[in-house]
Amino acid sequence: MRRYAAGERNFSGLDLTGVRLSHAEIAHIDLSKTNLSKALLNGANLHQANLSEANLHGADLCHTNLSEANLTKADLGGAILVRANLTKAKLQGTNLQWASLTQVTPSNIDLSSAIASRTILPAGYASDG
């Protein structure tokens, strides 16, 4: 957090397994290809974060702001995204298997190019496939 506060934004490729960043203000951060499995990111502000190809398997992302975040090819398998803000998030090729997406914003997210089998979807979500 000190490095981020000092202006550094590129934290790509690090192993941050189980890191605790609940309620952290880390918008515009580059966490691409970073291992964030089992991370506690609940309530964090990850607006416009680059999480492409990141491992977020089993991460807690409840109430997290992921608006306009790049989650392309990220592994969110088993992640908890309850009440997360996914407005304009890029989800192409994202693994969402076994993830919980209940009460996310918006409730009509485009999962057409994501891997979403066995995913807990928002109430009333209609899938085309």
DSSP file with accessible surface (Angstrom, degrees, kcal/mol):
  #  RESIDUE AA STRUCTURE BP1 BP2  ACC     N-H-->O    O-->H-N    N-H-->O    O-->H-N    TCO  KAPPA ALPHA  PHI   PSI    X-CA   Y-CA   Z-CA
    1    1 A M     >        0   0  123      0, 0.0     4,-2.6     0, 0.0     5,-0.2   0.000 360.0 360.0 360.0 -31.8    0.0    0.0    0.0
    2    2 A R  H  >  +     0   0  223      2,-0.2     4,-1.6     1,-0.2     6,-0.2   0.905 360.0  49.5 -63.9 -41.9    2.9    2.4    0.6
    3    3 A R  H  4>S+     0   0  128      2,-0.2     5,-2.2     1,-0.2    -1,-0.2   0.897 111.9  48.3 -64.4 -40.0    4.1    1.8   -3.0
    4    4 A Y  H >45S+     0   0   30      1,-0.2     3,-2.0     3,-0.2    -2,-0.2   0.940 110.2  51.4 -64.3 -45.2    0.7    2.5   -4.3
    5    5 A A  H 3<5S+     0   0   86     -4,-2.6    -1,-0.2     1,-0.3    -2,-0.2   0.818 104.7  58.4 -62.3 -27.1    0.4    5.7   -2.2
    6    6 A A  T 3<5S-     0   0   89     -4,-1.6    -1,-0.3    -5,-0.2    -2,-0.2   0.443 130.2 -94.2 -82.8  -0.6    3.7    6.8   -3.6
    7    7 A G  T < 5S+     0   0   46     -3,-2.0     2,-0.2     1,-0.3    -3,-0.2   0.336  78.9 138.6 109.0  -7.2    2.3    6.7   -7.1
    8    8 A E      < +     0   0   74     -5,-2.2    -1,-0.3    -6,-0.2    -2,-0.1  -0.524  16.5 166.8 -72.1 138.0    3.3    3.2   -8.3
    9    9 A R        +     0   0   94     -2,-0.2    21,-3.3     1,-0.1     2,-0.8   0.521  46.7  90.7-124.8 -16.5    0.5    1.4  -10.2
   10   10 A N  B     +a   30   0A  97     19,-0.2    21,-0.1     1,-0.1    -1,-0.1  -0.763  30.0 146.4 -94.8 108.1    2.2   -1.6  -11.8
   11   11 A F    >   +     0   0   24     19,-2.8     3,-1.1    -2,-0.8    -1,-0.1  -0.121  27.6 156.5-124.3  31.6    2.1   -4.7   -9.6
   12   12 A S  T 3   +     0   0   45      1,-0.2    21,-0.2    22,-0.1    19,-0.1  -0.296  59.0  11.8 -65.2 139.2    1.8   -7.2  -12.5
   13   13 A G  T 3  S+     0   0   50     19,-2.1    -1,-0.2     1,-0.2    21,-0.2   0.515  87.6 140.0  78.3   8.8    2.9  -10.8  -12.1
   14   14 A L    <   -     0   0   64     -3,-1.1    21,-2.8    18,-0.2     2,-0.8  -0.397  56.1-121.7 -81.8 160.4    3.3  -10.8   -8.3
   15   15 A D  B     +e   35   0B 113     19,-0.2    21,-0.1     1,-0.1    19,-0.1  -0.891  42.5 157.9-101.1 103.2    2.3  -13.6   -6.0
   16   16 A L    >   +     0   0   50     19,-2.8     3,-2.3    -2,-0.8    -1,-0.1  -0.173  14.7 170.9-117.0  37.2   -0.2  -12.0   -3.6
   17   17 A T  T 3  S+     0   0   70      1,-0.3    21,-0.2    19,-0.1    19,-0.1  -0.239  71.7   0.5 -52.3 127.0   -2.0  -15.2   -2.5
   18   18 A G  T 3  S+     0   0   34     19,-2.8    -1,-0.3     1,-0.2    20,-0.1   0.574  88.9 167.2  70.8  12.5   -4.3  -14.5    0.4
   19   19 A V    <   -     0   0   38     -3,-2.3    21,-3.0    18,-0.2     2,-0.7  -0.208  32.6-134.0 -59.5 148.5   -3.5  -10.8    0.6
   20   20 A R  B     +j   40   0C 198     19,-0.2    21,-0.2     1,-0.1    -1,-0.1  -0.906  44.7 146.1-110.9 104.4   -5.9   -8.7    2.7
   21   21 A L    >   +     0   0   30     19,-3.2     3,-2.0    -2,-0.7    -1,-0.1  -0.150  18.8 164.4-127.9  36.2   -6.9   -5.5    0.9
   22   22 A S  T 3  S-     0   0   47      1,-0.3    21,-0.2    18,-0.1    19,-0.1  -0.320  74.4  -0.3 -58.5 131.7  -10.5   -5.1    2.2
   23   23 A H  T 3  S+     0   0  129     19,-2.2    -1,-0.3     1,-0.2    21,-0.2   0.620  93.4 158.3  63.1  17.5  -11.8   -1.6    1.5
   24   24 A A    <   -     0   0   12     -3,-2.0    21,-3.1    18,-0.2     2,-1.0  -0.448  43.7-134.2 -72.4 143.3   -8.5   -0.6   -0.1
   25   25 A E  B     +o   45   0D 124     19,-0.2    21,-0.1    -2,-0.1    -1,-0.1  -0.802  50.6 142.2 -96.5  90.9   -8.6    2.4   -2.5
   26   26 A I    >   +     0   0    2     19,-1.6     3,-1.1    -2,-1.0    -1,-0.1  -0.236  17.8 162.0-131.0  46.9   -6.6    1.0   -5.4
   27   27 A A  T 3   +     0   0   13      1,-0.2    21,-0.2    19,-0.1    19,-0.1  -0.274  66.3  20.2 -64.2 151.5   -8.3    2.3   -8.6
   28   28 A H  T 3  S+     0   0   99     19,-2.7    -1,-0.2     1,-0.2     2,-0.2   0.622  88.8 150.0  65.6  16.8   -6.3    2.2  -11.8
   29   29 A I    <   -     0   0   11     -3,-1.1    21,-2.8    18,-0.2     2,-0.8  -0.495  46.1-132.5 -80.8 148.4   -3.9   -0.5  -10.5
   30   30 A D  B     +ab  10  50A  39    -21,-3.3   -19,-2.8    19,-0.2    21,-0.2  -0.892  40.8 152.6-103.4 105.5   -2.2   -3.0  -12.8
   31   31 A L    >   +     0   0    4     19,-2.9     3,-1.6    -2,-0.8    20,-0.1  -0.037  21.5 151.9-117.2  27.0   -2.6   -6.5  -11.2
   32   32 A S  T 3  S+     0   0   13      1,-0.3   -19,-2.1    18,-0.2   -18,-0.2  -0.291  71.7   6.0 -61.6 141.9   -2.5   -8.3  -14.5
   33   33 A K  T 3  S+     0   0  126     19,-2.2     2,-0.3   -21,-0.2    -1,-0.3   0.697  98.3 142.4  57.8  22.4   -1.1  -11.9  -14.3
   34   34 A T    <   -     0   0    1     -3,-1.6    21,-2.4    18,-0.2     2,-0.9  -0.726  56.0-124.3 -93.8 142.2   -1.0  -11.5  -10.5
   35   35 A N  B     +ef  15  55B  44    -21,-2.8   -19,-2.8    -2,-0.3    21,-0.1  -0.786  43.6 155.3 -87.6 106.7   -1.8  -14.4   -8.2
   36   36 A L    >   +     0   0    0     19,-3.2     3,-2.0    -2,-0.9    -1,-0.1  -0.072  16.5 156.2-117.7  27.7   -4.6  -13.1   -5.9
   37   37 A S  T 3  S+     0   0   18      1,-0.3   -19,-2.8    19,-0.1   -18,-0.2  -0.299  73.5   4.3 -61.0 138.9   -6.1  -16.5   -5.1
   38   38 A K  T 3  S+     0   0  151     19,-2.2    -1,-0.3     1,-0.2    21,-0.1   0.676  95.0 158.5  59.3  21.7   -8.1  -16.5   -1.8
   39   39 A A    <   -     0   0    0     -3,-2.0    21,-2.8    18,-0.2     2,-0.9  -0.422  44.2-129.9 -72.5 149.3   -7.4  -12.7   -1.5
   40   40 A L  B     +jk  20  60C  55    -21,-3.0   -19,-3.2    19,-0.2   -18,-0.1  -0.874  47.3 147.5-100.8 100.1   -9.7  -10.6    0.6
   41   41 A L    >   +     0   0    0     19,-2.5     3,-2.1    -2,-0.9   -18,-0.1   0.100  18.1 148.6-118.2  17.7  -10.7   -7.7   -1.6
   42   42 A N  T 3  S+     0   0   40      1,-0.3   -19,-2.2    18,-0.2    21,-0.2  -0.288  74.4   5.5 -61.3 132.1  -14.2   -7.1   -0.2
   43   43 A G  T 3  S+     0   0   20     19,-2.4    -1,-0.3     1,-0.2    21,-0.1   0.492  95.7 144.2  75.4   3.2  -15.2   -3.5   -0.4
   44   44 A A    <   -     0   0    1     -3,-2.1    21,-2.7    18,-0.2     2,-0.8  -0.371  53.1-125.7 -73.9 153.2  -12.1   -2.5   -2.4
   45   45 A N  B     +op  25  65D  33    -21,-3.1   -19,-1.6    19,-0.2    21,-0.1  -0.867  40.2 159.2-100.3 102.2  -12.2    0.1   -5.1
   46   46 A L    >   +     0   0    0     19,-2.4     3,-2.1    -2,-0.8    -1,-0.1  -0.136  15.2 163.4-112.2  34.4  -10.7   -1.5   -8.2
   47   47 A H  T 3  S-     0   0   44      1,-0.3   -19,-2.7    22,-0.1   -18,-0.2  -0.326  74.5  -2.7 -57.0 129.8  -12.2    0.9  -10.7
   48   48 A Q  T 3  S+     0   0   79     19,-2.5    -1,-0.3   -21,-0.2    21,-0.2   0.731  95.6 159.2  55.8  27.5  -10.4    0.7  -14.0
   49   49 A A    <   -     0   0    2     -3,-2.1    21,-2.8    18,-0.3     2,-0.8  -0.497  43.7-127.1 -75.2 148.7   -8.0   -1.9  -12.6
   50   50 A N  B     +bc  30  70A  48    -21,-2.8   -19,-2.9    19,-0.2   -18,-0.2  -0.871  44.1 153.4 -97.6 105.8   -6.2   -4.2  -15.0
   51   51 A L    >   +     0   0    1     19,-2.7     3,-2.0    -2,-0.8    -1,-0.1   0.029  18.6 150.9-116.9  23.0   -6.8   -7.7  -13.7
   52   52 A S  T 3  S-     0   0   20      1,-0.3   -19,-2.2    22,-0.1   -18,-0.2  -0.323  75.8  -0.5 -62.3 134.7   -6.4   -9.5  -17.1
   53   53 A E  T 3  S+     0   0   99     19,-2.3    -1,-0.3   -21,-0.2    21,-0.2   0.643  97.8 147.8  59.3  18.5   -5.1  -13.0  -16.7
   54   54 A A    <   -     0   0    1     -3,-2.0    21,-2.7    18,-0.2     2,-0.8  -0.523  51.8-124.5 -78.9 150.7   -5.0  -12.6  -12.9
   55   55 A N  B     +fg  35  75B  50    -21,-2.4   -19,-3.2    19,-0.2    21,-0.1  -0.864  42.8 156.5 -97.6 104.5   -5.7  -15.6  -10.6
   56   56 A L    >   +     0   0    1     19,-2.7     3,-2.3    -2,-0.8    -1,-0.1  -0.058  17.3 158.3-113.9  27.6   -8.6  -14.6   -8.3
   57   57 A H  T 3  S-     0   0   88      1,-0.3   -19,-2.2    22,-0.1    21,-0.2  -0.325  74.6  -2.1 -59.6 122.2   -9.7  -18.1   -7.6
   58   58 A G  T 3  S+     0   0   33     19,-2.0    -1,-0.3     1,-0.2    20,-0.1   0.626  95.8 154.5  73.0  14.3  -11.7  -18.2   -4.4
   59   59 A A    <   -     0   0    0     -3,-2.3    21,-2.6    18,-0.2     2,-0.8  -0.396  47.4-123.6 -75.0 151.3  -11.2  -14.5   -3.8
   60   60 A D  B     +kl  40  80C  40    -21,-2.8   -19,-2.5    19,-0.2   -18,-0.2  -0.863  41.2 159.1 -96.1 107.7  -13.7  -12.4   -1.7
   61   61 A L    >   +     0   0    1     19,-3.0     3,-1.8    -2,-0.8    -1,-0.1  -0.035  16.1 151.7-117.9  27.1  -14.9   -9.6   -3.9
   62   62 A C  T 3  S-     0   0   26      1,-0.3   -19,-2.4    22,-0.1   -18,-0.2  -0.374  76.6  -0.1 -61.7 135.1  -18.1   -8.8   -2.1
   63   63 A H  T 3  S+     0   0  111     19,-2.4     2,-0.3   -21,-0.2    -1,-0.3   0.683  97.3 152.1  60.5  18.3  -19.1   -5.1   -2.5
   64   64 A T    <   -     0   0    1     -3,-1.8    21,-2.6    18,-0.2     2,-1.0  -0.635  48.3-128.6 -83.4 138.8  -16.0   -4.5   -4.6
   65   65 A N  B     +pq  45  85D  43    -21,-2.7   -19,-2.4    -2,-0.3    21,-0.1  -0.773  40.9 157.4 -87.3 103.9  -16.0   -1.8   -7.2
   66   66 A L    >   +     0   0    1     19,-2.3     3,-2.0    -2,-1.0    -1,-0.1   0.001  18.7 151.6-111.4  24.5  -14.8   -3.5  -10.5
   67   67 A S  T 3  S-     0   0   13      1,-0.3   -19,-2.5    22,-0.1   -18,-0.3  -0.345  75.8  -1.5 -63.4 133.8  -16.4   -0.9  -12.8
   68   68 A E  T 3  S+     0   0   76     19,-2.8    -1,-0.3     1,-0.2    21,-0.2   0.638  97.5 150.8  60.1  17.5  -14.6   -0.6  -16.1
   69   69 A A    <   -     0   0    0     -3,-2.0    21,-2.7    18,-0.2     2,-0.9  -0.504  50.2-124.5 -76.5 148.1  -12.0   -3.2  -14.8
   70   70 A N  B     +cd  50  90A  41    -21,-2.8   -19,-2.7    19,-0.2    21,-0.1  -0.845  40.4 160.6 -94.8 105.5  -10.3   -5.4  -17.3
   71   71 A L    >   +     0   0    1     19,-2.1     3,-2.2    -2,-0.9    -1,-0.1   0.069  17.3 155.0-110.0  21.3  -10.9   -9.0  -16.2
   72   72 A T  T 3  S-     0   0   37      1,-0.3   -19,-2.3   -20,-0.1   -18,-0.2  -0.277  76.5  -8.4 -56.4 125.5  -10.1  -10.6  -19.6
   73   73 A K  T 3  S+     0   0  136     19,-2.1    -1,-0.3   -21,-0.2    21,-0.2   0.672  97.2 149.9  58.6  21.8   -9.0  -14.2  -19.2
   74   74 A A    <   -     0   0    2     -3,-2.2    21,-2.7    18,-0.2     2,-0.8  -0.503  49.7-123.6 -78.0 153.4   -8.9  -13.8  -15.4
   75   75 A D  B     +gh  55  95B  47    -21,-2.7   -19,-2.7    19,-0.2    21,-0.1  -0.877  41.5 158.2-101.6 104.5   -9.7  -16.9  -13.2
   76   76 A L    >   +     0   0    2     19,-2.8     3,-2.3    -2,-0.8    -1,-0.1  -0.003  19.5 153.3-110.3  23.8  -12.6  -16.0  -10.9
   77   77 A G  T 3  S+     0   0    2      1,-0.3   -19,-2.0    22,-0.1    21,-0.2  -0.336  75.4   0.6 -57.4 126.5  -13.5  -19.6  -10.3
   78   78 A G  T 3  S+     0   0   30     19,-2.0    -1,-0.3     1,-0.2    21,-0.1   0.538  97.2 147.1  72.0   6.6  -15.2  -19.9   -6.9
   79   79 A A    <   -     0   0    0     -3,-2.3    21,-2.4    18,-0.2     2,-0.7  -0.394  48.4-128.9 -73.9 153.1  -14.9  -16.2   -6.3
   80   80 A I  B     +lm  60 100C  74    -21,-2.6   -19,-3.0    19,-0.2    21,-0.1  -0.909  34.2 164.7-106.1 112.1  -17.6  -14.4   -4.3
   81   81 A L    >   +     0   0    1     19,-2.8     3,-2.2    -2,-0.7    -1,-0.1  -0.047  13.4 160.2-116.5  29.7  -18.8  -11.3   -6.1
   82   82 A V  T 3  S-     0   0   35      1,-0.3   -19,-2.4    22,-0.1   -18,-0.2  -0.321  77.2  -4.5 -59.2 127.0  -22.0  -10.6   -4.1
   83   83 A R  T 3  S+     0   0  133     19,-2.0    -1,-0.3   -21,-0.2    21,-0.2   0.703  95.4 154.9  59.5  23.6  -23.0   -7.0   -4.7
   84   84 A A    <   -     0   0    0     -3,-2.2    21,-2.6    18,-0.3     2,-0.8  -0.507  47.2-122.1 -75.1 150.7  -19.9   -6.3   -6.7
   85   85 A N  B     +qr  65 105D  48    -21,-2.6   -19,-2.3    19,-0.2    19,-0.1  -0.862  37.7 166.0 -96.4 109.0  -20.1   -3.4   -9.3
   86   86 A L    >   +     0   0    8     19,-4.1     3,-2.2    -2,-0.8    -1,-0.1   0.050  15.7 155.0-109.6  23.8  -19.3   -4.9  -12.7
   87   87 A T  T 3  S-     0   0   51     18,-0.4   -19,-2.8     1,-0.3   -18,-0.2  -0.328  79.8 -11.5 -58.5 121.3  -20.5   -1.9  -14.7
   88   88 A K  T 3  S+     0   0  163    -21,-0.2    -1,-0.3     1,-0.2     2,-0.2   0.678  94.5 157.7  59.6  21.9  -18.6   -1.9  -18.1
   89   89 A A    <   -     0   0   18     -3,-2.2     2,-0.6   -21,-0.2    -1,-0.2  -0.525  45.2-121.7 -73.0 143.8  -16.2   -4.6  -16.8
   90   90 A K  B     +d   70   0A 105    -21,-2.7   -19,-2.1    -2,-0.2    -1,-0.1  -0.803  37.3 168.5 -89.8 117.6  -14.4   -6.6  -19.6
   91   91 A L    >   +     0   0   11     -2,-0.6     3,-1.8    19,-0.2     2,-0.2   0.108  16.2 147.5-118.6  20.7  -15.2  -10.3  -19.0
   92   92 A Q  T 3  S-     0   0   95      1,-0.3   -19,-2.1    22,-0.1    22,-0.2  -0.416  82.6  -7.0 -65.0 120.8  -14.0  -11.8  -22.3
   93   93 A G  T 3  S+     0   0   33     20,-3.8    -1,-0.3    -2,-0.2     2,-0.2   0.589  94.4 154.9  71.7  11.4  -12.7  -15.4  -21.6
   94   94 A T    <   -     0   0    0     -3,-1.8    21,-3.0    19,-0.2     2,-0.7  -0.521  44.1-129.6 -73.9 134.4  -13.1  -14.9  -17.8
   95   95 A N  B     +hi  75 115B  31    -21,-2.7   -19,-2.8    -2,-0.2    21,-0.2  -0.777  37.9 161.2 -86.3 113.7  -13.5  -18.1  -15.8
   96   96 A L    >   +     0   0    3     19,-3.6     3,-2.1    -2,-0.7    20,-0.1   0.095  18.2 148.2-116.3  18.2  -16.5  -17.6  -13.6
   97   97 A Q  T 3  S-     0   0   68      1,-0.3   -19,-2.0    18,-0.3   -18,-0.2  -0.346  77.8  -0.3 -60.7 132.0  -17.2  -21.3  -12.8
   98   98 A W  T 3  S+     0   0  170     19,-0.9    -1,-0.3   -21,-0.2    21,-0.2   0.535 100.2 139.2  66.8   8.3  -18.6  -21.8   -9.3
   99   99 A A    <   -     0   0    0     -3,-2.1    21,-2.9   -21,-0.1     2,-0.6  -0.490  52.8-128.3 -78.7 155.3  -18.5  -18.0   -8.7
  100  100 A S  B     +mn  80 120C  21    -21,-2.4   -19,-2.8    19,-0.2    21,-0.2  -0.923  30.8 169.0-108.1 115.9  -21.3  -16.3   -6.9
  101  101 A L    >   +     0   0    1     19,-3.6     3,-1.2    -2,-0.6    -1,-0.1  -0.047  21.9 149.5-113.9  30.3  -22.6  -13.2   -8.8
  102  102 A T  T 3  S+     0   0   40      1,-0.2   -19,-2.0    19,-0.1   -18,-0.3  -0.384  70.8   2.3 -70.1 140.3  -25.8  -12.5   -6.8
  103  103 A Q  T 3  S+     0   0  108    -21,-0.2    -1,-0.2     1,-0.2     2,-0.1   0.740  89.9 159.3  58.2  28.9  -26.9   -8.9   -6.5
  104  104 A V    <   -     0   0    6     -3,-1.2   -19,-0.2   -21,-0.2    -1,-0.2  -0.403  44.0 -91.6 -74.5 159.5  -24.1   -7.6   -8.8
  105  105 A T  B    S+r   85   0D  74    -21,-2.6   -19,-4.1     1,-0.1   -18,-0.4  -0.972 111.9  28.0-113.7 128.9  -24.5   -4.3  -10.6
  106  106 A P  S >  S-     0   0   40      0, 0.0     3,-0.7     0, 0.0    -1,-0.1   0.701  77.3-155.7 -76.3 161.5  -25.6   -4.3  -13.3
  107  107 A S  T 3  S+     0   0   75      1,-0.2    -2,-0.1    -2,-0.1    -3,-0.1   0.627  90.0  59.7 -77.2 -10.4  -27.8   -7.4  -13.0
  108  108 A N  T 3  S+     0   0  125     17,-0.1    -1,-0.2     2,-0.0    -3,-0.1  -0.257  74.8 164.5-111.1  45.2  -27.8   -7.9  -16.8
  109  109 A I    <   -     0   0   10     -3,-0.7     2,-0.9     1,-0.1   -22,-0.1  -0.253  44.3-110.6 -61.9 150.0  -24.0   -8.3  -17.3
  110  110 A D        +     0   0  110      1,-0.1     3,-0.2     2,-0.0   -19,-0.2  -0.756  45.0 162.4 -87.8 106.7  -22.8   -9.7  -20.6
  111  111 A L    >   +     0   0   13     -2,-0.9     3,-1.7     1,-0.1    -1,-0.1   0.194  38.6 114.1-105.6  14.8  -21.4  -13.2  -19.9
  112  112 A S  T 3  S+     0   0   99      1,-0.3    -1,-0.1     3,-0.1     4,-0.1   0.768  85.7  34.8 -61.8 -27.0  -21.6  -14.3  -23.5
  113  113 A S  T 3  S+     0   0   52     -3,-0.2   -20,-3.8     2,-0.1    -1,-0.3   0.201 104.2  91.5-113.3  17.8  -17.8  -14.6  -23.8
  114  114 A A  S <  S-     0   0   17     -3,-1.7     2,-0.9   -22,-0.2   -19,-0.2  -0.710  82.1-114.3-106.3 160.1  -17.1  -15.8  -20.3
  115  115 A I  B     +i   95   0B  83    -21,-3.0   -19,-3.6    -2,-0.3   -18,-0.3  -0.853  49.9 157.8 -92.5 105.7  -16.9  -19.3  -18.9
  116  116 A A    >   +     0   0   33     -2,-0.9     3,-1.2   -21,-0.2     2,-0.1   0.028   7.9 142.2-128.1  30.0  -19.9  -19.3  -16.6
  117  117 A S  T 3  S+     0   0   54      1,-0.3   -19,-0.9   -20,-0.1     3,-0.1  -0.474  79.2   9.6 -74.1 142.9  -21.0  -22.9  -16.1
  118  118 A R  T 3  S+     0   0  171      1,-0.2     2,-0.4   -21,-0.2    -1,-0.3   0.766  94.8 148.7  60.4  27.7  -22.2  -23.7  -12.5
  119  119 A T    <   -     0   0   19     -3,-1.2     2,-0.8   -21,-0.2    -1,-0.2  -0.749  52.9-126.1 -91.6 138.7  -22.1  -20.0  -11.8
  120  120 A I  B     -n  100   0C  94    -21,-2.9   -19,-3.6    -2,-0.4   -18,-0.1  -0.772  39.2-162.4 -84.5 110.0  -24.6  -18.5   -9.3
  121  121 A L        -     0   0   55     -2,-0.8   -19,-0.1   -21,-0.2     3,-0.1  -0.493  24.6 -82.3 -96.7 162.8  -26.2  -15.8  -11.3
  122  122 A P    >   -     0   0    6      0, 0.0     3,-2.1     0, 0.0    -1,-0.2  -0.252  60.9 -85.9 -58.4 150.2  -28.2  -12.7  -10.4
  123  123 A A  T 3  S+     0   0  103      1,-0.3     3,-0.1     3,-0.0   -20,-0.0  -0.292 116.2  15.0 -57.8 133.8  -32.0  -13.3   -9.8
  124  124 A G  T 3  S+     0   0   81      1,-0.3    -1,-0.3    -3,-0.1     2,-0.2   0.482  86.7 155.4  80.3   2.6  -33.9  -13.1  -13.0
  125  125 A Y    <   -     0   0   54     -3,-2.1     2,-0.6    -4,-0.1    -1,-0.3  -0.434  29.4-154.5 -66.7 131.3  -30.7  -13.4  -15.1
  126  126 A A        -     0   0   81     -2,-0.2     2,-0.4    -3,-0.1    -1,-0.1  -0.937   5.9-160.3-111.3 121.2  -31.6  -14.8  -18.6
  127  127 A S        -     0   0   80     -2,-0.6    -2,-0.0     1,-0.1   -15,-0.0  -0.813  13.9-151.5-101.0 142.1  -28.8  -16.6  -20.4
  128  128 A D              0   0  176     -2,-0.4    -1,-0.1     1,-0.1    -2,-0.0   0.598 360.0 360.0 -83.1 -14.9  -28.9  -17.1  -24.2
  129  129 A G              0   0  108      0, 0.0    -1,-0.1     0, 0.0    -2,-0.0   0.363 360.0 360.0-125.2 360.0  -26.9  -20.3  -24.1
